[in-house]
Amino acid sequence: MAKQTFTSGQVLTAAQMTSLQQTAMLGGDATAKTTSYVLTAADAGTVVAMNAAGSTTITVNTGLFSAGDIVTIQNRGAGTCTVTAGTATVNTSGSLVLAQYQGGVLYFNSASAAVFYQFATPASGDIEGVTAGTGISGGGTSGTVTITNSMATTIDAKGDLVVGTGADTFARLAVGTNGYTLVADSSQATGLKWAAPAGGGANWSLLNSGGTTLSGAATITVSGISGADKILILVVDAKGTGGQNAIFVRYNGDTGSNYTYYGGLVEGASSWASTNVANRTTGSDTAALLGGCSTNGNSLLSAYHLMSGGNSSGLKTFISGGATNAAGGSSNALYTLGGFWNNSSTVTSVSLWNNVANFSSGTVYVYTSA
Amino acid sequence: MYKEKIVNVKTGEVTWRDYTPDEVAALEAAQAQAAKRLLEVEAKEAARQAVLTKLGLTTEEAQALLG
């Protein structure tokens, strides 16, 4: 209500008391102005509300108000409303130009001077609040705001891991037992678990189920090998159609002089002589010798060939050994050799190569290990 | 005819191919070498047997004599 002059013995009504309270809280009745307005003495203690689409002014003149009077000014309209010093002085630390929904209190220090205390309103670009997004908590819209890294506070102890549990969600995974390793496990909420490390031994598997028969060809190739670090070739009772057959191993069909091997052989004979034992020093061959067999005495070769490094770009080393089974005769022999294949390719195929004839019988088994 | 048999363990496919002329030539050269070596071994064995026959000894008797 407007500023009143009370008289002794006057009785206040409930409505007057309510209005006075509202006025004390800078509220109270207000008459919306739709055009520029010049304050009058009756505005003391009231709310002057401007509501205009265009720009307007509220003019303050001297001689109308007493020291201590206030007028609350609101701008409800879209047009700016400017508190304008008419004949009175109006000071402010804010702005006298009020955008829509801005306002303030005009406080008179004297009949001719007033200070406009603008209600604080955020300016463009001001931070009006901090909201916690994913992975953090806290925030606020006033005062000192604290935000907390929720992922950091999820960690409770040394060795803890923060692990995703789904889109934008995570959980703590406590450190595992000493020596355990982290392994994937889709049955776990985190998709991971600590577990005792699996044994480091090689897991071998037979590539050519049932073996591959050695017959009808001078070269028997097992292809389609991939990811094999170690390859074990077992040859059982191999025989060729030639007289003296030497059987070799090749990788990837490589016929270049990239095979180096050393070792020895013991050749059978009807009588023993020291010369039956001989060494082999082959610096560069076009294949790795495995052993020999012969139609003479019907000797069959059984042998092994173990290669390492097949899935690397370095040398592939191998060891091999084998013997023929003919009883007596010069065609019987024992082979033991070791060497390497000097080729940077990973192994994709292995071949048994009979250097004089087609194979006539026998089986080759190819085992691999990653 | 000399061939290569290729067993693909990934696809299960088995294919055959004939040797190229160069591969056949290399194979035949190796055959000749092997035959020559076999003849040499057999000749050596025959000569040894002839000596034993001339002496009237068996292989076991000759080994016993030589200690």
Interface residues (C-beta under 8 A of the other chain):
Chain A: L207 N208 T212 G216 A217 A218 T219 I220 T221 V222 S223 G224 I225 S226 G242 G243 Q244 N245 A246 A269 S270 S271 W272 N296 S330 S349 S351 N355 V356 A357 N358 V366
Chain B: Y2 K3 E4 K5 I6 V7 N8 V9 K10 T11 W16 Y19 A26 L27 A30 Q31 A34 A35 R37 L38 V41 E42 E45 R48 T59 A62 Q63
